[in-house]
Amino acid sequence: MHAFAVPFWISRSEMPELNAVGTVTEEERVDGILRLEGESLVLDIEVTQSTTTLDGMGQHVEKEHLGARELRIPFDELVELSVRRGWWFPCLEIRTSRLETLRGLTGAKQGVVRLRVSWPNRRAARTLVAELEIARADLALARAERLEGANERSLPSDQVDGGDA
């Protein structure tokens, strides 16, 4: 299997809060790389939170890097990975069968998250989706072959070879 990795980002901003000092806006940004590894879809992510304050003294930005982490989505919990058109950028949409799978990921809601992809990476995104479908089909075939082999071993020997003696 080819190792395609697609860079992405997710951004979430809170509505500006107006207080006695000025305006405060909070934003969380996730930058990451999406790839296939074994029987999982893997998101390597780095989260940054920023707070922007606009007051009589000017604009002040505070950034906090929350570190990098890895999020694994097993194929069994992955309902769909698809490329969607976004308003400004294409998106990779991930749908999972469990809410817990995407818990804590910025932008995830009801087991769905949209990862924004830059225009130059849209072909890599489509290729990753195709590679995922191939990997899932290969896995299903391997499981079916193992099950068939196990069933043949459990049958009496006269039924395996057709019963002609």
Helices and strands as residue ranges (DSSP letters): E 5-13, E 17-18, E 22-37, E 40-55, E 58-74, G 75-77, E 78-84, E 91-96, G 99-102, E 112-116, G 119-121, H 122-154, H 157-160
